[in-house]
């Protein structure tokens, strides 16, 4: 599952159209927040800054995935 989330994050950074795929997979996702994290992550990469938004995207996708699978985020491994 984690590898799938990593691939999804990479695809999102490569193409903003992946947002629609994420919205289909995870209807509860806040697309505006995810879009702003994407922009911030791309800017961080461009400027050579620490990947805080890049990691935040992964955490957001992981939390949403945990919600849809019925596994509480605190108990996810």
mmCIF file of the N, C-alpha and C atoms, coordinates in Angstrom:
data_MODEL
# 
_entry.id   MODEL 
# 
loop_
_atom_site.group_PDB 
_atom_site.id 
_atom_site.type_symbol 
_atom_site.label_atom_id 
_atom_site.label_alt_id 
_atom_site.label_comp_id 
_atom_site.label_asym_id 
_atom_site.label_entity_id 
_atom_site.label_seq_id 
_atom_site.pdbx_PDB_ins_code 
_atom_site.Cartn_x 
_atom_site.Cartn_y 
_atom_site.Cartn_z 
_atom_site.occupancy 
_atom_site.B_iso_or_equiv 
_atom_site.pdbx_formal_charge 
_atom_site.auth_seq_id 
_atom_site.auth_comp_id 
_atom_site.auth_asym_id 
_atom_site.auth_atom_id 
_atom_site.pdbx_PDB_model_num 
ATOM 1   N N  . UNK A 1 1  ? 0.820   -1.186 0.000   1.00 0.00 ? 1  UNK A N  1 
ATOM 2   C CA . UNK A 1 1  ? 0.000   0.000  0.000   1.00 0.00 ? 1  UNK A CA 1 
ATOM 3   C C  . UNK A 1 1  ? 0.872   1.261  0.000   1.00 0.00 ? 1  UNK A C  1 
ATOM 4   N N  . UNK A 1 2  ? 1.947   1.248  0.767   1.00 0.00 ? 2  UNK A N  1 
ATOM 5   C CA . UNK A 1 2  ? 2.809   2.429  0.832   1.00 0.00 ? 2  UNK A CA 1 
ATOM 6   C C  . UNK A 1 2  ? 3.462   2.712  -0.509  1.00 0.00 ? 2  UNK A C  1 
ATOM 7   N N  . UNK A 1 3  ? 3.845   1.665  -1.219  1.00 0.00 ? 3  UNK A N  1 
ATOM 8   C CA . UNK A 1 3  ? 4.445   1.857  -2.544  1.00 0.00 ? 3  UNK A CA 1 
ATOM 9   C C  . UNK A 1 3  ? 3.429   2.456  -3.515  1.00 0.00 ? 3  UNK A C  1 
ATOM 10  N N  . UNK A 1 4  ? 2.176   2.023  -3.379  1.00 0.00 ? 4  UNK A N  1 
ATOM 11  C CA . UNK A 1 4  ? 1.125   2.577  -4.238  1.00 0.00 ? 4  UNK A CA 1 
ATOM 12  C C  . UNK A 1 4  ? 0.943   4.069  -3.952  1.00 0.00 ? 4  UNK A C  1 
ATOM 13  N N  . UNK A 1 5  ? 0.992   4.442  -2.678  1.00 0.00 ? 5  UNK A N  1 
ATOM 14  C CA . UNK A 1 5  ? 0.867   5.851  -2.313  1.00 0.00 ? 5  UNK A CA 1 
ATOM 15  C C  . UNK A 1 5  ? 2.052   6.665  -2.825  1.00 0.00 ? 5  UNK A C  1 
ATOM 16  N N  . UNK A 1 6  ? 3.239   6.083  -2.762  1.00 0.00 ? 6  UNK A N  1 
ATOM 17  C CA . UNK A 1 6  ? 4.425   6.774  -3.281  1.00 0.00 ? 6  UNK A CA 1 
ATOM 18  C C  . UNK A 1 6  ? 4.304   6.999  -4.789  1.00 0.00 ? 6  UNK A C  1 
ATOM 19  N N  . UNK A 1 7  ? 3.823   5.986  -5.504  1.00 0.00 ? 7  UNK A N  1 
ATOM 20  C CA . UNK A 1 7  ? 3.640   6.131  -6.958  1.00 0.00 ? 7  UNK A CA 1 
ATOM 21  C C  . UNK A 1 7  ? 2.581   7.181  -7.270  1.00 0.00 ? 7  UNK A C  1 
ATOM 22  N N  . UNK A 1 8  ? 1.514   7.195  -6.474  1.00 0.00 ? 8  UNK A N  1 
ATOM 23  C CA . UNK A 1 8  ? 0.457   8.181  -6.662  1.00 0.00 ? 8  UNK A CA 1 
ATOM 24  C C  . UNK A 1 8  ? 0.983   9.592  -6.419  1.00 0.00 ? 8  UNK A C  1 
ATOM 25  N N  . UNK A 1 9  ? 1.793   9.753  -5.375  1.00 0.00 ? 9  UNK A N  1 
ATOM 26  C CA . UNK A 1 9  ? 2.388   11.059 -5.080  1.00 0.00 ? 9  UNK A CA 1 
ATOM 27  C C  . UNK A 1 9  ? 3.310   11.506 -6.220  1.00 0.00 ? 9  UNK A C  1 
ATOM 28  N N  . UNK A 1 10 ? 4.130   10.596 -6.720  1.00 0.00 ? 10 UNK A N  1 
ATOM 29  C CA . UNK A 1 10 ? 5.034   10.916 -7.825  1.00 0.00 ? 10 UNK A CA 1 
ATOM 30  C C  . UNK A 1 10 ? 4.244   11.316 -9.070  1.00 0.00 ? 10 UNK A C  1 
ATOM 31  N N  . UNK A 1 11 ? 3.183   10.580 -9.342  1.00 0.00 ? 11 UNK A N  1 
ATOM 32  C CA . UNK A 1 11 ? 2.344   10.892 -10.502 1.00 0.00 ? 11 UNK A CA 1 
ATOM 33  C C  . UNK A 1 11 ? 1.681   12.257 -10.333 1.00 0.00 ? 11 UNK A C  1 
ATOM 34  N N  . UNK A 1 12 ? 1.246   12.558 -9.118  1.00 0.00 ? 12 UNK A N  1 
ATOM 35  C CA . UNK A 1 12 ? 0.618   13.855 -8.849  1.00 0.00 ? 12 UNK A CA 1 
ATOM 36  C C  . UNK A 1 12 ? 1.592   14.996 -9.098  1.00 0.00 ? 12 UNK A C  1 
ATOM 37  N N  . UNK A 1 13 ? 2.819   14.832 -8.663  1.00 0.00 ? 13 UNK A N  1 
ATOM 38  C CA . UNK A 1 13 ? 3.804   15.893 -8.875  1.00 0.00 ? 13 UNK A CA 1 
ATOM 39  C C  . UNK A 1 13 ? 4.130   16.055 -10.358 1.00 0.00 ? 13 UNK A C  1 
ATOM 40  N N  . UNK A 1 14 ? 4.062   14.971 -11.101 1.00 0.00 ? 14 UNK A N  1 
ATOM 41  C CA . UNK A 1 14 ? 4.368   15.033 -12.530 1.00 0.00 ? 14 UNK A CA 1 
ATOM 42  C C  . UNK A 1 14 ? 3.218   15.622 -13.339 1.00 0.00 ? 14 UNK A C  1 
ATOM 43  N N  . UNK A 1 15 ? 1.969   15.413 -12.887 1.00 0.00 ? 15 UNK A N  1 
ATOM 44  C CA . UNK A 1 15 ? 0.813   15.846 -13.673 1.00 0.00 ? 15 UNK A CA 1 
ATOM 45  C C  . UNK A 1 15 ? -0.355  16.183 -12.744 1.00 0.00 ? 15 UNK A C  1 
ATOM 46  N N  . UNK A 1 16 ? -0.821  17.414 -12.798 1.00 0.00 ? 16 UNK A N  1 
ATOM 47  C CA . UNK A 1 16 ? -1.908  17.867 -11.928 1.00 0.00 ? 16 UNK A CA 1 
ATOM 48  C C  . UNK A 1 16 ? -3.219  17.144 -12.229 1.00 0.00 ? 16 UNK A C  1 
ATOM 49  N N  . UNK A 1 17 ? -3.350  16.563 -13.413 1.00 0.00 ? 17 UNK A N  1 
ATOM 50  C CA . UNK A 1 17 ? -4.572  15.848 -13.775 1.00 0.00 ? 17 UNK A CA 1 
ATOM 51  C C  . UNK A 1 17 ? -4.809  14.630 -12.884 1.00 0.00 ? 17 UNK A C  1 
ATOM 52  N N  . UNK A 1 18 ? -3.775  14.173 -12.198 1.00 0.00 ? 18 UNK A N  1 
ATOM 53  C CA . UNK A 1 18 ? -3.893  13.026 -11.286 1.00 0.00 ? 18 UNK A CA 1 
ATOM 54  C C  . UNK A 1 18 ? -4.807  13.383 -10.109 1.00 0.00 ? 18 UNK A C  1 
ATOM 55  N N  . UNK A 1 19 ? -5.017  14.676 -9.861  1.00 0.00 ? 19 UNK A N  1 
ATOM 56  C CA . UNK A 1 19 ? -5.926  15.095 -8.797  1.00 0.00 ? 19 UNK A CA 1 
ATOM 57  C C  . UNK A 1 19 ? -7.309  14.484 -8.995  1.00 0.00 ? 19 UNK A C  1 
ATOM 58  N N  . UNK A 1 20 ? -7.764  14.395 -10.237 1.00 0.00 ? 20 UNK A N  1 
ATOM 59  C CA . UNK A 1 20 ? -9.082  13.828 -10.516 1.00 0.00 ? 20 UNK A CA 1 
ATOM 60  C C  . UNK A 1 20 ? -9.117  12.332 -10.192 1.00 0.00 ? 20 UNK A C  1 
ATOM 61  N N  . UNK A 1 21 ? -8.016  11.653 -10.458 1.00 0.00 ? 21 UNK A N  1 
ATOM 62  C CA . UNK A 1 21 ? -7.914  10.237 -10.103 1.00 0.00 ? 21 UNK A CA 1 
ATOM 63  C C  . UNK A 1 21 ? -7.967  10.067 -8.583  1.00 0.00 ? 21 UNK A C  1 
ATOM 64  N N  . UNK A 1 22 ? -7.263  10.933 -7.879  1.00 0.00 ? 22 UNK A N  1 
ATOM 65  C CA . UNK A 1 22 ? -7.257  10.878 -6.414  1.00 0.00 ? 22 UNK A CA 1 
ATOM 66  C C  . UNK A 1 22 ? -8.658  11.172 -5.877  1.00 0.00 ? 22 UNK A C  1 
ATOM 67  N N  . UNK A 1 23 ? -9.342  12.144 -6.480  1.00 0.00 ? 23 UNK A N  1 
ATOM 68  C CA . UNK A 1 23 ? -10.699 12.479 -6.046  1.00 0.00 ? 23 UNK A CA 1 
ATOM 69  C C  . UNK A 1 23 ? -11.642 11.296 -6.251  1.00 0.00 ? 23 UNK A C  1 
ATOM 70  N N  . UNK A 1 24 ? -11.412 10.519 -7.301  1.00 0.00 ? 24 UNK A N  1 
ATOM 71  C CA . UNK A 1 24 ? -12.231 9.337  -7.554  1.00 0.00 ? 24 UNK A CA 1 
ATOM 72  C C  . UNK A 1 24 ? -11.935 8.247  -6.520  1.00 0.00 ? 24 UNK A C  1 
ATOM 73  N N  . UNK A 1 25 ? -10.647 8.044  -6.232  1.00 0.00 ? 25 UNK A N  1 
ATOM 74  C CA . UNK A 1 25 ? -10.252 7.019  -5.268  1.00 0.00 ? 25 UNK A CA 1 
ATOM 75  C C  . UNK A 1 25 ? -10.644 7.392  -3.842  1.00 0.00 ? 25 UNK A C  1 
ATOM 76  N N  . UNK A 1 26 ? -10.491 8.678  -3.515  1.00 0.00 ? 26 UNK A N  1 
ATOM 77  C CA . UNK A 1 26 ? -10.718 9.159  -2.150  1.00 0.00 ? 26 UNK A CA 1 
ATOM 78  C C  . UNK A 1 26 ? -11.670 10.356 -2.188  1.00 0.00 ? 26 UNK A C  1 
ATOM 79  N N  . UNK A 1 27 ? -12.976 10.116 -2.229  1.00 0.00 ? 27 UNK A N  1 
ATOM 80  C CA . UNK A 1 27 ? -13.943 11.220 -2.340  1.00 0.00 ? 27 UNK A CA 1 
ATOM 81  C C  . UNK A 1 27 ? -13.876 12.235 -1.205  1.00 0.00 ? 27 UNK A C  1 
ATOM 82  N N  . UNK A 1 28 ? -13.343 11.857 -0.064  1.00 0.00 ? 28 UNK A N  1 
ATOM 83  C CA . UNK A 1 28 ? -13.305 12.773 1.082   1.00 0.00 ? 28 UNK A CA 1 
ATOM 84  C C  . UNK A 1 28 ? -12.108 13.721 1.058   1.00 0.00 ? 28 UNK A C  1 
ATOM 85  N N  . UNK A 1 29 ? -11.229 13.594 0.064   1.00 0.00 ? 29 UNK A N  1 
ATOM 86  C CA . UNK A 1 29 ? -10.012 14.405 0.018   1.00 0.00 ? 29 UNK A CA 1 
ATOM 87  C C  . UNK A 1 29 ? -10.343 15.880 -0.238  1.00 0.00 ? 29 UNK A C  1 
ATOM 88  N N  . UNK A 1 30 ? -9.591  16.744 0.408   1.00 0.00 ? 30 UNK A N  1 
ATOM 89  C CA . UNK A 1 30 ? -9.706  18.190 0.190   1.00 0.00 ? 30 UNK A CA 1 
ATOM 90  C C  . UNK A 1 30 ? -8.792  18.532 -0.985  1.00 0.00 ? 30 UNK A C  1 
ATOM 91  N N  . UNK A 1 31 ? -9.376  18.631 -2.176  1.00 0.00 ? 31 UNK A N  1 
ATOM 92  C CA . UNK A 1 31 ? -8.577  18.847 -3.382  1.00 0.00 ? 31 UNK A CA 1 
ATOM 93  C C  . UNK A 1 31 ? -7.837  20.173 -3.366  1.00 0.00 ? 31 UNK A C  1 
ATOM 94  N N  . UNK A 1 32 ? -8.444  21.183 -2.795  1.00 0.00 ? 32 UNK A N  1 
ATOM 95  C CA . UNK A 1 32 ? -7.784  22.490 -2.744  1.00 0.00 ? 32 UNK A CA 1 
ATOM 96  C C  . UNK A 1 32 ? -6.518  22.409 -1.889  1.00 0.00 ? 32 UNK A C  1 
ATOM 97  N N  . UNK A 1 33 ? -6.599  21.727 -0.765  1.00 0.00 ? 33 UNK A N  1 
ATOM 98  C CA . UNK A 1 33 ? -5.428  21.570 0.107   1.00 0.00 ? 33 UNK A CA 1 
ATOM 99  C C  . UNK A 1 33 ? -4.350  20.741 -0.598  1.00 0.00 ? 33 UNK A C  1 
ATOM 100 N N  . UNK A 1 34 ? -4.767  19.664 -1.243  1.00 0.00 ? 34 UNK A N  1 
ATOM 101 C CA . UNK A 1 34 ? -3.822  18.810 -1.947  1.00 0.00 ? 34 UNK A CA 1 
ATOM 102 C C  . UNK A 1 34 ? -3.153  19.562 -3.097  1.00 0.00 ? 34 UNK A C  1 
ATOM 103 N N  . UNK A 1 35 ? -3.917  20.372 -3.793  1.00 0.00 ? 35 UNK A N  1 
ATOM 104 C CA . UNK A 1 35 ? -3.368  21.179 -4.890  1.00 0.00 ? 35 UNK A CA 1 
ATOM 105 C C  . UNK A 1 35 ? -2.331  22.173 -4.371  1.00 0.00 ? 35 UNK A C  1 
ATOM 106 N N  . UNK A 1 36 ? -2.611  22.783 -3.213  1.00 0.00 ? 36 UNK A N  1 
ATOM 107 C CA . UNK A 1 36 ? -1.650  23.750 -2.654  1.00 0.00 ? 36 UNK A CA 1 
ATOM 108 C C  . UNK A 1 36 ? -0.391  23.036 -2.156  1.00 0.00 ? 36 UNK A C  1 
ATOM 109 N N  . UNK A 1 37 ? -0.551  21.821 -1.598  1.00 0.00 ? 37 UNK A N  1 
ATOM 110 C CA . UNK A 1 37 ? 0.621   21.045 -1.191  1.00 0.00 ? 37 UNK A CA 1 
ATOM 111 C C  . UNK A 1 37 ? 1.462   20.680 -2.411  1.00 0.00 ? 37 UNK A C  1 
ATOM 112 N N  . UNK A 1 38 ? 0.812   20.349 -3.506  1.00 0.00 ? 38 UNK A N  1 
ATOM 113 C CA . UNK A 1 38 ? 1.529   20.006 -4.741  1.00 0.00 ? 38 UNK A CA 1 
ATOM 114 C C  . UNK A 1 38 ? 2.367   21.197 -5.215  1.00 0.00 ? 38 UNK A C  1 
ATOM 115 N N  . UNK A 1 39 ? 1.739   22.370 -5.254  1.00 0.00 ? 39 UNK A N  1 
ATOM 116 C CA . UNK A 1 39 ? 2.472   23.571 -5.689  1.00 0.00 ? 39 UNK A CA 1 
ATOM 117 C C  . UNK A 1 39 ? 3.656   23.849 -4.771  1.00 0.00 ? 39 UNK A C  1 
ATOM 118 N N  . UNK A 1 40 ? 3.437   23.716 -3.461  1.00 0.00 ? 40 UNK A N  1 
ATOM 119 C CA . UNK A 1 40 ? 4.511   23.966 -2.503  1.00 0.00 ? 40 UNK A CA 1 
ATOM 120 C C  . UNK A 1 40 ? 5.632   22.935 -2.650  1.00 0.00 ? 40 UNK A C  1 
ATOM 121 N N  . UNK A 1 41 ? 5.280   21.675 -2.883  1.00 0.00 ? 41 UNK A N  1 
ATOM 122 C CA . UNK A 1 41 ? 6.294   20.629 -3.050  1.00 0.00 ? 41 UNK A CA 1 
ATOM 123 C C  . UNK A 1 41 ? 7.139   20.875 -4.294  1.00 0.00 ? 41 UNK A C  1 
ATOM 124 N N  . UNK A 1 42 ? 6.493   21.275 -5.376  1.00 0.00 ? 42 UNK A N  1 
ATOM 125 C CA . UNK A 1 42 ? 7.243   21.569 -6.600  1.00 0.00 ? 42 UNK A CA 1 
ATOM 126 C C  . UNK A 1 42 ? 8.174   22.760 -6.395  1.00 0.00 ? 42 UNK A C  1 
ATOM 127 N N  . UNK A 1 43 ? 7.706   23.749 -5.665  1.00 0.00 ? 43 UNK A N  1 
ATOM 128 C CA . UNK A 1 43 ? 8.531   24.926 -5.385  1.00 0.00 ? 43 UNK A CA 1 
ATOM 129 C C  . UNK A 1 43 ? 9.719   24.550 -4.502  1.00 0.00 ? 43 UNK A C  1 
ATOM 130 N N  . UNK A 1 44 ? 9.478   23.690 -3.505  1.00 0.00 ? 44 UNK A N  1 
ATOM 131 C CA . UNK A 1 44 ? 10.562  23.237 -2.631  1.00 0.00 ? 44 UNK A CA 1 
ATOM 132 C C  . UNK A 1 44 ? 11.627  22.493 -3.438  1.00 0.00 ? 44 UNK A C  1 
ATOM 133 N N  . UNK A 1 45 ? 11.190  21.623 -4.332  1.00 0.00 ? 45 UNK A N  1 
ATOM 134 C CA . UNK A 1 45 ? 12.136  20.882 -5.171  1.00 0.00 ? 45 UNK A CA 1 
ATOM 135 C C  . UNK A 1 45 ? 12.953  21.831 -6.041  1.00 0.00 ? 45 UNK A C  1 
ATOM 136 N N  . UNK A 1 46 ? 12.268  22.793 -6.610  1.00 0.00 ? 46 UNK A N  1 
ATOM 137 C CA . UNK A 1 46 ? 12.915  23.761 -7.500  1.00 0.00 ? 46 UNK A CA 1 
ATOM 138 C C  . UNK A 1 46 ? 13.974  24.584 -6.763  1.00 0.00 ? 46 UNK A C  1 
ATOM 139 N N  . UNK A 1 47 ? 13.686  24.921 -5.506  1.00 0.00 ? 47 UNK A N  1 
ATOM 140 C CA . UNK A 1 47 ? 14.578  25.768 -4.724  1.00 0.00 ? 47 UNK A CA 1 
ATOM 141 C C  . UNK A 1 47 ? 15.551  24.974 -3.858  1.00 0.00 ? 47 UNK A C  1 
ATOM 142 N N  . UNK A 1 48 ? 15.469  23.648 -3.913  1.00 0.00 ? 48 UNK A N  1 
ATOM 143 C CA . UNK A 1 48 ? 16.376  22.816 -3.130  1.00 0.00 ? 48 UNK A CA 1 
ATOM 144 C C  . UNK A 1 48 ? 16.126  22.864 -1.639  1.00 0.00 ? 48 UNK A C  1 
ATOM 145 N N  . UNK A 1 49 ? 14.886  23.142 -1.252  1.00 0.00 ? 49 UNK A N  1 
ATOM 146 C CA . UNK A 1 49 ? 14.527  23.211 0.163   1.00 0.00 ? 49 UNK A CA 1 
ATOM 147 C C  . UNK A 1 49 ? 14.136  21.829 0.670   1.00 0.00 ? 49 UNK A C  1 
ATOM 148 N N  . UNK A 1 50 ? 14.078  21.665 1.996   1.00 0.00 ? 50 UNK A N  1 
ATOM 149 C CA . UNK A 1 50 ? 13.638  20.380 2.559   1.00 0.00 ? 50 UNK A CA 1 
ATOM 150 C C  . UNK A 1 50 ? 12.231  20.025 2.070   1.00 0.00 ? 50 UNK A C  1 
ATOM 151 N N  . UNK A 1 51 ? 11.979  18.741 1.839   1.00 0.00 ? 51 UNK A N  1 
ATOM 152 C CA . UNK A 1 51 ? 10.714  18.305 1.222   1.00 0.00 ? 51 UNK A CA 1 
ATOM 153 C C  . UNK A 1 51 ? 9.537   18.195 2.194   1.00 0.00 ? 51 UNK A C  1 
ATOM 154 N N  . UNK A 1 52 ? 9.212   19.257 2.883   1.00 0.00 ? 52 UNK A N  1 
ATOM 155 C CA . UNK A 1 52 ? 8.130   19.210 3.871   1.00 0.00 ? 52 UNK A CA 1 
ATOM 156 C C  . UNK A 1 52 ? 6.776   18.962 3.219   1.00 0.00 ? 52 UNK A C  1 
ATOM 157 N N  . UNK A 1 53 ? 6.462   19.674 2.157   1.00 0.00 ? 53 UNK A N  1 
ATOM 158 C CA . UNK A 1 53 ? 5.172   19.498 1.485   1.00 0.00 ? 53 UNK A CA 1 
ATOM 159 C C  . UNK A 1 53 ? 5.108   18.157 0.778   1.00 0.00 ? 53 UNK A C  1 
ATOM 160 N N  . UNK A 1 54 ? 6.241   17.714 0.254   1.00 0.00 ? 54 UNK A N  1 
ATOM 161 C CA . UNK A 1 54 ? 6.333   16.406 -0.399  1.00 0.00 ? 54 UNK A CA 1 
ATOM 162 C C  . UNK A 1 54 ? 5.926   15.315 0.596   1.00 0.00 ? 54 UNK A C  1 
ATOM 163 N N  . UNK A 1 55 ? 6.423   15.414 1.802   1.00 0.00 ? 55 UNK A N  1 
ATOM 164 C CA . UNK A 1 55 ? 6.074   14.443 2.850   1.00 0.00 ? 55 UNK A CA 1 
ATOM 165 C C  . UNK A 1 55 ? 4.622   14.619 3.291   1.00 0.00 ? 55 UNK A C  1 
ATOM 166 N N  . UNK A 1 56 ? 4.164   15.866 3.344   1.00 0.00 ? 56 UNK A N  1 
ATOM 167 C CA . UNK A 1 56 ? 2.793   16.139 3.765   1.00 0.00 ? 56 UNK A CA 1 
ATOM 168 C C  . UNK A 1 56 ? 1.790   15.531 2.782   1.00 0.00 ? 56 UNK A C  1 
ATOM 169 N N  . UNK A 1 57 ? 2.121   15.530 1.499   1.00 0.00 ? 57 UNK A N  1 
ATOM 170 C CA . UNK A 1 57 ? 1.248   14.905 0.502   1.00 0.00 ? 57 UNK A CA 1 
ATOM 171 C C  . UNK A 1 57 ? 1.108   13.419 0.820   1.00 0.00 ? 57 UNK A C  1 
ATOM 172 N N  . UNK A 1 58 ? 2.226   12.770 1.095   1.00 0.00 ? 58 UNK A N  1 
ATOM 173 C CA . UNK A 1 58 ? 2.196   11.336 1.403   1.00 0.00 ? 58 UNK A CA 1 
ATOM 174 C C  . UNK A 1 58 ? 1.346   11.079 2.645   1.00 0.00 ? 58 UNK A C  1 
ATOM 175 N N  . UNK A 1 59 ? 1.551   11.876 3.690   1.00 0.00 ? 59 UNK A N  1 
ATOM 176 C CA . UNK A 1 59 ? 0.794   11.691 4.928   1.00 0.00 ? 59 UNK A CA 1 
ATOM 177 C C  . UNK A 1 59 ? -0.703  11.894 4.690   1.00 0.00 ? 59 UNK A C  1 
ATOM 178 N N  . UNK A 1 60 ? -1.054  12.892 3.899   1.00 0.00 ? 60 UNK A N  1 
ATOM 179 C CA . UNK A 1 60 ? -2.455  13.153 3.589   1.00 0.00 ? 60 UNK A CA 1 
ATOM 180 C C  . UNK A 1 60 ? -3.067  11.965 2.850   1.00 0.00 ? 60 UNK A C  1 
ATOM 181 N N  . UNK A 1 61 ? -2.382  11.462 1.843   1.00 0.00 ? 61 UNK A N  1 
ATOM 182 C CA . UNK A 1 61 ? -2.875  10.307 1.093   1.00 0.00 ? 61 UNK A CA 1 
ATOM 183 C C  . UNK A 1 61 ? -2.988  9.078  1.997   1.00 0.00 ? 61 UNK A C  1 
ATOM 184 N N  . UNK A 1 62 ? -2.030  8.914  2.886   1.00 0.00 ? 62 UNK A N  1 
ATOM 185 C CA . UNK A 1 62 ? -2.040  7.773  3.801   1.00 0.00 ? 62 UNK A CA 1 
ATOM 186 C C  . UNK A 1 62 ? -3.230  7.860  4.757   1.00 0.00 ? 62 UNK A C  1 
ATOM 187 N N  . UNK A 1 63 ? -3.474  9.043  5.316   1.00 0.00 ? 63 UNK A N  1 
ATOM 188 C CA . UNK A 1 63 ? -4.594  9.231  6.232   1.00 0.00 ? 63 UNK A CA 1 
ATOM 189 C C  . UNK A 1 63 ? -5.918  8.975  5.529   1.00 0.00 ? 63 UNK A C  1 
ATOM 190 N N  . UNK A 1 64 ? -6.060  9.476  4.327   1.00 0.00 ? 64 UNK A N  1 
ATOM 191 C CA . UNK A 1 64 ? -7.294  9.284  3.575   1.00 0.00 ? 64 UNK A CA 1 
ATOM 192 C C  . UNK A 1 64 ? -7.475  7.812  3.235   1.00 0.00 ? 64 UNK A C  1 
ATOM 193 N N  . UNK A 1 65 ? -6.386  7.152  2.862   1.00 0.00 ? 65 UNK A N  1 
ATOM 194 C CA . UNK A 1 65 ? -6.441  5.725  2.572   1.00 0.00 ? 65 UNK A CA 1 
ATOM 195 C C  . UNK A 1 65 ? -6.832  4.923  3.792   1.00 0.00 ? 65 UNK A C  1 
ATOM 196 N N  . UNK A 1 66 ? -6.331  5.316  4.962   1.00 0.00 ? 66 UNK A N  1 
ATOM 197 C CA . UNK A 1 66 ? -6.681  4.640  6.204   1.00 0.00 ? 66 UNK A CA 1 
ATOM 198 C C  . UNK A 1 66 ? -8.159  4.832  6.528   1.00 0.00 ? 66 UNK A C  1 
ATOM 199 N N  . UNK A 1 67 ? -8.690  6.032  6.266   1.00 0.00 ? 67 UNK A N  1 
ATOM 200 C CA . UNK A 1 67 ? -10.099 6.315  6.523   1.00 0.00 ? 67 UNK A CA 1 
ATOM 201 C C  . UNK A 1 67 ? -10.984 5.446  5.635   1.00 0.00 ? 67 UNK A C  1 
ATOM 202 N N  . UNK A 1 68 ? -10.638 5.326  4.374   1.00 0.00 ? 68 UNK A N  1 
ATOM 203 C CA . UNK A 1 68 ? -11.477 4.578  3.451   1.00 0.00 ? 68 UNK A CA 1 
ATOM 204 C C  . UNK A 1 68 ? -11.369 3.073  3.661   1.00 0.00 ? 68 UNK A C  1 
ATOM 205 N N  . UNK A 1 69 ? -10.269 2.615  4.231   1.00 0.00 ? 69 UNK A N  1 
ATOM 206 C CA . UNK A 1 69 ? -10.115 1.177  4.485   1.00 0.00 ? 69 UNK A CA 1 
ATOM 207 C C  . UNK A 1 69 ? -10.680 0.775  5.847   1.00 0.00 ? 69 UNK A C  1 
ATOM 208 N N  . UNK A 1 70 ? -11.083 1.761  6.659   1.00 0.00 ? 70 UNK A N  1 
ATOM 209 C CA . UNK A 1 70 ? -11.639 1.467  7.963   1.00 0.00 ? 70 UNK A CA 1 
ATOM 210 C C  . UNK A 1 70 ? -10.594 1.269  9.044   1.00 0.00 ? 70 UNK A C  1 
ATOM 211 N N  . UNK A 1 71 ? -9.347  1.525  8.743   1.00 0.00 ? 71 UNK A N  1 
ATOM 212 C CA . UNK A 1 71 ? -8.270  1.373  9.727   1.00 0.00 ? 71 UNK A CA 1 
ATOM 213 C C  . UNK A 1 71 ? -7.978  2.742  10.324  1.00 0.00 ? 71 UNK A C  1 
ATOM 214 N N  . UNK A 1 72 ? -8.076  2.890  11.634  1.00 0.00 ? 72 UNK A N  1 
ATOM 215 C CA . UNK A 1 72 ? -7.741  4.186  12.244  1.00 0.00 ? 72 UNK A CA 1 
ATOM 216 C C  . UNK A 1 72 ? -6.304  4.566  11.955  1.00 0.00 ? 72 UNK A C  1 
ATOM 217 N N  . UNK A 1 73 ? -6.058  5.837  11.680  1.00 0.00 ? 73 UNK A N  1 
ATOM 218 C CA . UNK A 1 73 ? -4.727  6.312  11.317  1.00 0.00 ? 73 UNK A CA 1 
ATOM 219 C C  . UNK A 1 73 ? -3.694  6.012  12.405  1.00 0.00 ? 73 UNK A C  1 
ATOM 220 N N  . UNK A 1 74 ? -4.116  6.023  13.679  1.00 0.00 ? 74 UNK A N  1 
ATOM 221 C CA . UNK A 1 74 ? -3.183  5.764  14.775  1.00 0.00 ? 74 UNK A CA 1 
ATOM 222 C C  . UNK A 1 74 ? -2.688  4.324  14.786  1.00 0.00 ? 74 UNK A C  1 
ATOM 223 N N  . UNK A 1 75 ? -3.478  3.402  14.274  1.00 0.00 ? 75 UNK A N  1 
ATOM 224 C CA . UNK A 1 75 ? -3.114  1.988  14.311  1.00 0.00 ? 75 UNK A CA 1 
ATOM 225 C C  . UNK A 1 75 ? -2.490  1.502  13.013  1.00 0.00 ? 75 UNK A C  1 
ATOM 226 N N  . UNK A 1 76 ? -2.387  2.370  12.030  1.00 0.00 ? 76 UNK A N  1 
ATOM 227 C CA . UNK A 1 76 ? -1.817  1.965  10.725  1.00 0.00 ? 76 UNK A CA 1 
ATOM 228 C C  . UNK A 1 76 ? -0.333  1.732  10.867  1.00 0.00 ? 76 UNK A C  1 
ATOM 229 N N  . UNK A 1 77 ? 0.145   0.718  10.164  1.00 0.00 ? 77 UNK A N  1 
ATOM 230 C CA . UNK A 1 77 ? 1.581   0.419  10.237  1.00 0.00 ? 77 UNK A CA 1 
ATOM 231 C C  . UNK A 1 77 ? 2.296   0.957  9.042   1.00 0.00 ? 77 UNK A C  1 
# 
